[in-house]
């Protein structure tokens, strides 16, 4: 049976990326299934004391998926949108080429039907929470700062809600309303979350005997005939056949939809790094023919290696019309997004360059990757490193939104100038 696990974080948390100890550690914004599974195992041991029961549950029965922030959206590698969104209507529709291939329709012409601009794919998770950087220093025995031992780490703020799924035949009453500890800094009360569990109702499945589009919602580690991680689509087809039991299943090979990532991690019990593996990234799309309803039910538990840790999770691809134009860049939105940046002592240096970049990129008469990169480099050269990710997100807004942001930056400068004149009088 499948359950929905909701985690409401009461303190900030950090799940480090990579398998090395560094002076700065970034955090995962989507909690891997292996990390969540380890946190649940630690909670189970604090309440029970039976090695046999633990092995029966965690080794053979309990499947834990990754935990995703509430409201996050996964864009597939086959989805395309208008690259520059010169008009408001450009953001109203998301086109999924996998669905066109599955239905046998002619592929689109590669241009936006609203403005005639190029289409682009931006796969991966969107609307993820922004991390906050916090520093610390290693101390000597006399509790003074040790030379050259300054560390920093990214944390996701408290109050965020994460959603995961659990599949098991066991009773999960021990988990409901329990306090789960996730990530680093538990001795400092970091990563404390309140867990709630609710059963998921199986929706009736209407299946048609025709090609279907599916996509990965978590990294998938596919192995070849020698057991090594593989990014070959032939190995993907064999894995889909093996797990689904559909021998006649065929994969429509689309190499342009393949995205990969390196899966790393840290084994907390042994305090050793895990072996890194190449995997297909979340959002990678596939079109398969010959998949039956029973085969899809078997694929729901995932494909590839380490499925019990939530890797290799699949979902059916469906249309996702947004039915609303892109958001407006308002003063309230900007105050919230730039709060930390505006507090920094170098904000006055960054502001002018950012305003010029927004004006340049809002002009759609000359559009090129070189122009975008040139303006981005100028802004990043002025900004502190901890704000580079935020500035990249800002400059990735559509031209209309960048124009609105430029107006806000200019109006803020005029207001400050008027205040200074008033004080002189």
C-alpha positions in Angstrom: 0.0 0.0 0.0 1.2 3.5 -0.8 1.2 6.3 1.8 2.0 10.0 1.6 4.6 11.2 4.0 4.5 15.0 4.9 7.4 16.6 6.7 7.0 20.0 8.2 10.4 21.3 9.2 10.5 23.1 12.5 14.2 24.0 12.3 16.5 24.7 9.2 18.1 21.6 7.6 21.0 20.8 5.4 21.6 17.6 3.3 25.1 18.0 1.9 25.8 17.5 -1.8 28.8 15.4 -2.7 30.9 12.9 -0.8 33.8 15.1 0.4 34.4 17.4 3.4 34.8 20.9 2.0 35.0 24.4 3.5 31.6 25.2 1.9 28.9 22.6 1.6 25.8 23.2 -0.5 22.5 21.5 0.3 20.1 19.3 -1.6 16.8 21.1 -2.2 15.1 17.8 -3.0 15.8 15.3 -0.2 17.1 12.0 -1.7 15.2 8.8 -0.8 18.3 7.2 0.7 18.7 10.2 3.1 15.0 10.0 4.1 15.2 6.2 4.5 18.2 6.5 6.8 16.3 9.1 9.0 13.3 6.7 9.2 15.6 3.8 10.2 17.2 5.9 13.0 13.7 6.8 14.2 12.6 3.1 14.2 15.7 2.0 16.2 14.9 4.7 18.9 11.5 3.1 19.4 12.1 -0.6 18.8 14.9 -3.1 19.4 14.6 -6.1 17.1 17.2 -6.8 14.4 14.9 -9.4 12.7 11.9 -6.9 12.5 14.2 -4.2 11.2 15.6 -6.4 8.4 12.1 -7.6 7.5 10.9 -4.0 7.1 13.8 -2.0 5.8 15.7 -4.7 3.8 12.7 -6.3 2.1 9.5 -4.3 2.3 9.9 -0.5 2.8 10.2 1.7 -0.4 10.8 5.4 0.3 10.8 8.0 -2.5 12.6 11.3 -2.5 10.9 14.2 -0.6 10.0 17.1 -2.8 9.1 20.7 -1.5 5.4 21.4 -1.6 4.6 23.3 -4.8 7.7 22.3 -6.7 7.3 21.5 -10.4 9.3 19.0 -12.5 9.8 19.9 -16.1 10.7 17.0 -18.4 13.4 17.0 -21.0 10.8 16.9 -23.8 8.9 20.0 -22.6 9.6 23.2 -24.5 8.4 26.8 -23.9 9.1 30.0 -25.7 12.7 30.9 -25.0 12.4 34.7 -24.7 8.6 35.1 -23.9 8.4 38.5 -25.7 4.6 38.6 -25.0 2.5 37.7 -22.0 0.7 35.0 -24.1 4.0 33.2 -24.7 4.0 31.7 -21.2 0.5 30.3 -21.3 1.3 26.9 -22.8 3.9 24.2 -22.3 4.5 22.0 -25.3 5.6 18.4 -24.6 7.2 16.8 -27.6 7.0 13.3 -26.1 3.2 13.4 -26.2 3.4 14.4 -29.9 5.7 11.5 -30.6 3.5 9.1 -28.6 0.3 10.2 -30.4 1.9 10.1 -33.8 1.3 13.8 -34.4 3.7 15.9 -36.5 6.3 17.6 -34.4 6.1 21.3 -33.9 8.0 23.7 -36.2 10.4 24.7 -33.3 9.0 28.2 -33.0 6.6 29.8 -30.6 3.1 30.2 -32.2 2.6 33.5 -30.3 5.7 35.5 -31.2 7.6 33.3 -33.6 10.6 33.1 -31.3 12.6 29.9 -30.7 11.5 27.2 -28.3 13.8 25.9 -25.5 13.8 23.1 -22.9 14.5 23.9 -19.3 14.3 20.5 -17.6 14.5 19.9 -13.9 12.8 21.0 -10.7 11.5 24.6 -10.5 10.0 26.6 -7.6 12.4 25.1 -5.1 13.2 26.9 -1.8 16.3 29.1 -1.8 19.0 28.1 0.7 20.6 30.4 3.2 24.3 30.3 3.9 25.6 30.1 7.5 29.2 30.2 8.7 31.0 28.5 11.6 34.6 28.2 12.8 36.5 25.3 14.3 37.8 25.9 17.8 41.0 25.1 19.6 41.1 23.2 22.9 40.9 26.6 24.7 37.8 27.5 22.6 39.6 30.1 20.4 39.2 30.1 16.7 41.6 27.8 14.9 43.6 29.4 12.1 42.3 28.6 8.6 39.3 26.6 9.8 36.3 28.7 8.7 33.4 26.7 7.3 30.1 27.6 5.7 27.0 25.5 4.9 23.7 26.1 3.1 20.5 25.5 4.9 16.8 25.4 3.9 14.7 27.5 6.2 12.3 26.3 8.8 8.6 26.1 8.0 9.0 24.4 4.6 6.9 21.3 3.9 8.2 18.3 2.0 6.1 15.5 0.4 7.3 11.9 -0.1 5.7 8.5 -0.8 6.2 5.2 1.1 5.2 1.8 -0.2 4.9 -1.0 2.3 2.7 -3.7 3.6 3.6 -3.0 7.3 1.9 -0.8 9.8 3.2 2.8 9.9 1.5 4.0 13.0 4.9 4.4 14.7 5.7 7.1 12.1 2.6 9.3 12.4 3.1 12.5 14.4 6.7 11.5 15.0 9.7 13.8 15.1 12.2 12.9 12.3 15.8 14.2 12.2 17.2 14.8 8.8 20.6 16.1 7.6 23.6 17.6 9.4 23.7 19.5 12.7 21.3 17.4 14.7 23.2 18.1 17.9 22.4 21.8 17.2 18.7 20.9 16.7 18.9 21.2 13.0 16.7 19.2 10.6 13.9 18.6 13.1 10.6 17.8 11.2 7.2 16.7 12.2 6.0 13.7 10.1 2.4 12.8 9.2 1.3 9.8 7.2 -1.9 9.4 5.2 -2.9 6.5 2.8 -3.0 7.3 -0.9 -6.0 6.2 -2.8 -5.3 4.3 -6.0 -6.9 6.1 -8.9 -8.6 4.0 -11.5 -6.3 3.5 -14.5 -7.7 3.8 -18.0 -5.3 2.1 -20.3 -5.1 2.3 -24.1 -3.1 0.0 -26.4 -0.9 2.6 -27.9 2.5 4.3 -27.3 2.8 6.1 -24.0 5.1 8.9 -22.8 6.7 8.4 -19.4 9.4 10.3 -17.5 11.7 9.9 -14.5 10.8 11.7 -11.3 14.1 10.7 -9.5 17.5 9.7 -10.7 17.7 6.2 -12.3 20.9 4.1 -12.1 20.7 1.8 -15.0 23.3 -1.0 -15.3 24.6 -2.8 -18.4 25.2 -6.5 -18.8 28.4 -6.3 -16.7 26.6 -4.5 -13.8 28.2 -1.1 -14.4 26.2 2.1 -14.5 25.1 2.9 -18.1 23.6 5.8 -20.0 22.8 3.6 -23.1 19.2 3.7 -24.2 19.5 0.0 -25.2 20.1 -0.8 -21.5 17.1 1.3 -20.6 14.9 -0.7 -23.0 16.1 -4.0 -21.5 15.5 -2.7 -18.0 11.9 -1.6 -18.9 11.2 -5.0 -20.4 12.6 -6.8 -17.4 10.8 -4.9 -14.7 7.4 -4.6 -16.6 7.4 -8.2 -17.8 6.3 -7.0 -21.2 8.7 -8.7 -23.7 7.3 -6.8 -26.7 8.0 -3.4 -25.2 10.0 -1.1 -27.4 11.7 2.2 -26.7 11.5 5.1 -29.1 15.1 6.3 -28.9 15.5 10.0 -28.5 19.1 10.8 -27.4 18.3 14.5 -27.3 16.0 13.9 -24.3 18.7 12.2 -22.2 20.1 14.2 -19.3 22.6 12.7 -16.8 23.9 13.4 -13.3 26.4 11.9 -10.9 24.8 10.4 -7.8 27.0 10.7 -4.7 26.3 10.4 -1.0 27.7 9.7 2.4 27.0 6.6 4.5 26.4 7.9 8.0 26.7 4.6 9.8 30.2 3.9 8.5 31.2 7.6 8.1 32.4 6.8 4.6 31.6 8.2 1.1 29.4 6.2 -1.1 30.6 5.1 -4.6 29.5 7.7 -7.1 27.3 6.4 -10.0 26.2 8.0 -13.2 22.4 8.1 -13.5 19.6 9.4 -15.8 18.5 12.8 -14.3 14.9 13.5 -13.1 12.7 14.7 -15.9 14.3 12.5 -18.6 11.5 11.5 -21.0 10.9 8.2 -22.8 8.2 7.0 -25.3 7.5 3.3 -25.1 5.2 1.0 -27.2 3.8 -2.3 -26.1 3.5 -1.4 -22.4 0.5 -3.0 -20.7 -1.5 -1.8 -17.7 0.0 -4.6 -15.5 3.4 -3.7 -16.8 2.9 -0.1 -15.8 1.8 -1.2 -12.3 5.1 -3.0 -11.9 7.1 -0.1 -13.3 5.5 2.1 -10.6 8.0 0.7 -8.0 10.9 2.0 -10.2 13.6 0.8 -12.5 17.3 0.3 -12.2 19.5 -0.1 -9.1 18.7 1.0 -5.5 14.9 1.3 -6.2 14.2 0.7 -2.5 16.0 4.0 -1.9 13.6 5.8 -4.2 15.8 5.8 -7.3 14.3 5.2 -10.8 10.7 6.4 -10.0 8.6 6.9 -13.1 5.4 8.8 -13.9 3.1 9.0 -16.8 3.5 12.3 -18.8 0.4 14.4 -19.2 -0.5 17.8 -20.6 0.1 20.6 -18.2 -1.4 23.8 -19.4 -0.6 26.7 -17.1 -3.7 28.7 -18.0 -2.2 31.8 -16.6 0.5 34.3 -17.8 3.9 34.6 -16.1 3.9 36.4 -12.8 4.3 40.2 -12.5 7.5 41.6 -10.9 6.0 43.8 -8.2 7.6 45.8 -5.4 6.4 43.2 -2.9 7.9 40.3 -4.8 11.2 42.2 -5.2 11.4 43.1 -1.5 11.0 39.4 -0.6 13.4 38.0 -3.2 16.2 40.5 -2.6 16.0 40.9 1.2 19.4 39.3 1.9 21.1 40.8 -1.1 20.1 44.4 -0.2 21.5 44.0 3.3 25.0 43.3 2.0 27.5 46.1 2.0 28.3 45.6 -1.7 24.7 46.0 -2.8 25.2 49.5 -4.0 28.0 48.2 -6.4 25.8 45.4 -7.7 22.6 47.4 -8.1 23.7 49.6 -10.9 25.2 46.8 -12.9 22.1 44.6 -12.4 19.9 47.4 -13.5 21.9 47.9 -16.7 21.8 44.1 -17.4 18.0 44.0 -16.9 17.6 46.9 -19.4 19.9 45.2 -21.9 18.2 41.8 -21.7 14.7 43.2 -21.8 15.4 44.5 -25.3 14.4 41.7 -27.6 15.6 43.4 -30.8 19.0 41.8 -30.3 18.8 38.3 -28.7 21.8 36.0 -28.4 23.4 33.6 -25.9 26.6 35.8 -26.0 24.6 38.9 -25.0 23.0 37.0 -22.1 26.3 35.6 -20.9 28.1 38.9 -21.2 25.6 40.7 -19.0 25.6 37.9 -16.5 29.4 37.9 -16.2 29.4 41.7 -15.5 26.8 41.3 -12.7 28.6 38.3 -11.1 31.9 40.1 -11.2 30.4 42.7 -8.9 28.5 40.4 -6.6 29.6 38.3 -3.6 29.8 34.6 -4.5 27.0 33.6 -2.1 24.5 35.6 -4.2 25.5 34.2 -7.6 22.8 31.6 -7.8 20.1 34.2 -6.9 21.4 36.6 -9.6 21.4 33.9 -12.2 17.7 33.2 -11.4 16.9 36.9 -11.6 18.5 37.3 -15.0 16.8 34.2 -16.3 13.4 36.0 -16.1 11.7 36.7 -19.3 12.3 40.0 -21.1 9.1 41.6 -20.0 9.8 40.8 -16.3 13.4 42.1 -16.6 12.0 45.4 -17.8 9.7 45.5 -14.8 12.7 44.8 -12.5 14.7 47.5 -14.1 12.0 50.0 -13.4 11.9 48.9 -9.7 15.7 49.3 -9.4 15.6 52.8 -11.1 12.7 54.0 -9.0 14.5 52.8 -5.8 17.5 54.9 -6.8 15.4 58.0 -7.4 13.6 57.7 -4.1 17.0 57.4 -2.2 18.3 60.5 -4.0 15.2 62.5 -3.0 15.6 61.4 0.6 19.2 62.6 0.6 18.2 66.0 -0.7 15.5 66.3 1.9 18.1 65.6 4.7 20.4 68.3 3.3 17.7 70.9 3.7 
